[in-house]
Amino acid sequence: MAENEQTLGFQTEVKQLLHLMVHSLYSNREIFLRELISNSNDACDKLRFLALDDSELMAGDTDLVVRIEIDPETKELVISDTGIGMTRDEVVQNLGTIAKSGTADFLKNLSGDTKSDANLIGQFGVGFYSAFIVADRVVVRTRRAGADAAEAVEWSSEGDGQYTIKTIGRETRGTEIRMSLKEDASEFGESYRIRHLVTKYSDHVSIPVFLLSDSKSDVDTETVSEWEQVNQATALWTRPRNDVSDEEYTEFYKHVAHDFEDPMAWSHHKVEGKTDYTGLLYLPARAPFDLWNRESPRGLKLYVQRVFIMDRAEEFLPLYLRFIRGVVDSADLSLNVSREILQKDARVESMKSAVTRRALDMLAKLAKDDPEKYQKFWNIFGECLKEGPAEDQQNKERITKLLRFTSTVTQDAKQTVSIEDYIGRLVDEQKAIYYLVSESHTNALGSPYLEALKKRGIEVLLLSDRIDEWLMGYLNSYKEYQFVDVTRDGLELPGESGGDDKEEKEQSKEHKALFERMKDALVDQVSDVKPSVRLTDSAAVLILTEQDMGPQMRQIMEAAGQPMPVSKPILEVNAEHGLLKRLEVETDDDRFGELARLVYDHAQLGAEGKLEDAPGYLRRVNALLSELAR
Ligand code: ADP
């Protein structure tokens, strides 16, 4: 073994990923070519960027190109580039480990079922390792730009758990990837096949891709080989929209996002004004595996005057739109812009609001033109979008219009009702958008709080995602309509507020003694007992005042280790209910107390879906049942 040669094991995650990829991506295996060309393109982009500061890095060869050839002797497929290259440490880091956080957890979710795993792998992005789908041996030779010719590195592996790395000499900078094709992948050793794939997948990458192919010269019949450029090599986003086909947009997305599924929608725009920029935004058709990991990289690829500056610049989109992928190319930022500068630059701030608007417009257009597709989007990314009203006050109305809810009209658990749908179904004199937050859809549907509204044919939005109570804290109104929580004190129903007050007062008077007695019996549980406007069938409900924290929010806060002060709810009762009538005539104080508590228990069950004193409740119900049986 040469002195500087080392054999190292792959990180466990890499081993798992390799195994999986080879088995689950078989039917999709041609994507390896796109992945490798993408990497080469990025390597050239990075070098061009670094050379802005240090032109020495490009010394000797200013061409940035990708070359593909098929070794006539060995039939190996070789992809090389004149990009940035890698040092030995970088090779170990990049081609021996996976740097994405959350990878181990992600891999645990894989089932071993080829089809569903293929889908999951797509969320993950496969990259360099996809070479092993078609090759049983991969050799990488690379020299970092600026490094000595004697300090190049050779990495080789059979994808079986380990790799070997050694220092070699290499005349040129950049990276070469040499693949010994598997027997059943020999099609990738044919230049016509490669040419076809490059035009299909990589036409739009901005670095020229050359293919070494055989051609018969005119003069004699001898075969000569020549380099032929096989892609257009103009950055796609710089072309006029009319010139770009849907297929090209789609392929470019796959390149940018390392996804092999088609995007759901895109928006390509050139903006001239306060800041000049071109944006190409994409809506993916699936969530990345780390969508809920706040630390994961997100954002757009940033270019300045067509020069690549950085991957995943997060300064151009708000967090709630973190699933959007794509490119921004600024005409007026400086080429040596850094992350620190991005965070402070006022032009970036104004680009961000423009890009955000475009992204929201793209979603609105999708919702209008293709509601079915929009529904698919909503099912995948809806919860992200629900962070919007809190994060982005400026676009609150636009975001609210994009939200989808379940409601008492549609009944089923699918979130399909928009605010505009709701407004189209308002009853006479209705000025409010009524909603109910509950911990499950089933609980919401059967909730006693809905009784009076249902009776009057008033639609109620039903919310049961974890984030919903928090979301509703930020949604106060939409156009001229107020959002109203049906479980809160002071509920007014359309056209009846005055009348209700009167009825309430009369009921209060009529049953004053009962309410006072109940209040005394439940002094530890409730702050007040009042007649209800919202009940028709149930005996009682618990009502919170405007200022109180709802049960869902309380649970979230307490789960996060933050105990919340308890404020006692109001018990609203339906004095017409049999149980209340029974209470009204009860003379025995103990029995009154037990029955009153039962009314409270039921109200709590209706409000929170659970009881704070389940054993006591069972005892009370048992006593009642045995009395019935007697
Ligand atoms: P990703 O591209 O998603 O980061 P990859 O597995 O494809 O993941 O590549 C890992 C890293 O290896 C890249 O981020 C890059 O730093 C490096 N790399 C891959 N291919 C090349 C190349 N042709 N030239 C220079 N660096 C490369």
Boltz pocket constraint, residues with backbone or C-beta under 6 A from the ligand:
constraints:
  - pocket:
      binder: B
      contacts: [[A, 35], [A, 36], [A, 39], [A, 40], [A, 43], [A, 81], [A, 83], [A, 84], [A, 85], [A, 86], [A, 90], [A, 94], [A, 95], [A, 125], [A, 126], [A, 127], [A, 128], [A, 129], [A, 175], [A, 258]]
      max_distance: 6.0
